Amino acid sequence: MNLNLKKGLIRLFLVGLVISAIVGFIKVDSDQLMNTNRFYYESINSLEKEVKDPRCVQVLNSNNLNTDPALLKYEGPCYHIGLFWDKVTENKKSKDQVVTGKFVIEVVQEERSSQHLQYILVNTGFYVIGYLFICFVLWLAFVTGRWVKRGFTS
């Protein structure tokens, strides 16, 4: 029985690389996602209430946050509109759209989706990089072991 150690190790490395990517994709920190989801749903619920408030509608219609800063403070009636205002104005410029309550909610939903995807990709990247580091250390140990063994057999 003749084993080809190099081919076997390369195949083992490739299988492990795929498995680490899958594990990184699946094993997203559930606490972090739960907190993010809780914040997202609370924000959407609050935004739905805010876009019905006449004071907040006035802020949306004016397209200016400086109308009444007290409305946008932490406990103010339009706090969530102020929280996401930068993203809303950025999307308004790129889409040439009038700011309405529905538009604000759409922007927040898009932002949530992109944050979720980014979080999953970063998490998967950490697993793959960690796996590659471990494989490098093992390969280094293997090469060093072969070098030492050749020193004894020559």
N, C-alpha and C positions, 0 to 999 in steps of 0.2 A: 504494500500500500504506500503510494508516493503522494504526499500532501504538498500542495503548492500554497505555502504560507502567505506569500504576497497577495495572490488573487483572493484568498479567503479573507484576509484582513481588509482588503479594499471593499469587498462585497459587504462585510460586516460593518464597515464604516458607512457605506451608502445607506444600508438598511437603518442603521442607528440615526443617521442624519434625517431621514424621512420621519422616523418615529419621534425624534425630538421636536421636529416642526409640528407634527400632529399634536403632541402633548402640549406644546406651547400654545397652540391655537385653542385647544379644548380647555386647558387649565387656566382660565382667566380668573383672577382673584375675585371670588364671589362677593366678598364684603365691599370691595371697591365698586363693583358693578351695581350692587344693591344700593349703595349710597348715591351713586350717579343716577340710577333709575328713580330713586325717591326724589332727589332734587329736580329731575326732569319733570316728573309727573306733578309735583307741587308747583313747579314753575308754570306748566301748561294750565293747570287749574286756576292759578292766580291770574295768569294772563287772560284767560277766558272771562274772569270776573272783571278785570281791569278794563278790557276793551268795551265793556258795557257801561262803565262809569262815565258820565258826561264830562267830568274833569279830565279823565285820561283821553277821551276822544278828542277833547280840545288840544291836548298835547300832541296827539297823533296828527291832527289836522294842521297844526301850526308847523309841523316838521322841525320843531326847535325845542330843545330840552330846557332852554333858559326861560321859558314862559313863567314857571313857578317852581323854583328848586325844592320847595317844601313838599310838593307832590311826589317827588322822586326820591326822597330820603328813605332810609331803611324801613321805617314803619309807615311810610306815606302810602297813599292809595294807588300810586302808579309806580311802585318800586321796581317791579319786574320789567316794565317797559324801559325804565332807565337802565336796568341791569344789562339788557340785551340791545340797547340802542345803537351801539357802535356796529354790531353785526347787521342790524336792520338797515342802517344808512349805507353801509358797505354794499349790501345786496340790492338796495334801492338804486344805487348808482349803476351797478352792473346790469340790472334788469330793466332800468327805466320804468319804474313802477311807483305808483302813489302808495304811501304808507297807510295801510288800514289795519284793523285788528286781525283780520284773517292773514294778512301778509306777515305780521309780526309772529304769529303762531307758526306759520310755515317756516320762517327763518329759524326759529328755535328748534323745530323738529329736524331741519336739515343740519343744524349745528350739532344736535345730539347724535345723529347718525354718523357724522364725520368723526366726532370724538370717540364714539364706540369703535369704529373701524380702526382709528389710529391707535387706540389702546390695545386692541387685539394684535395688530401688526407689531407694535413695540414689544409686547409680551412674547410673541412668537420669536421675534428676533433675539431676545435675551436667552431663550431656551436653545436656539440654534447656536448662538455664539458660545454659550456655556458648554454645549456638547462639543463644538469644534476645539475649544480650549482643552477639555478633558482628553479628546482624541490626540491632540498634539502632545500632551504630557505623556500619554501612554505610548505613542509612537517614539518619542524621545527615549523613554525607558527601554523600549524594545530595541532600538538601534544601539543604545549604550550597552545593553546586555549582550547583543551579538558581537559588538566590538570587543568587550571584555572576554567573551568566550573564544573568539579568534586569537586573542592574545595568549590564552592558555594552550591552544591547540597548535600554534605555529612553532 
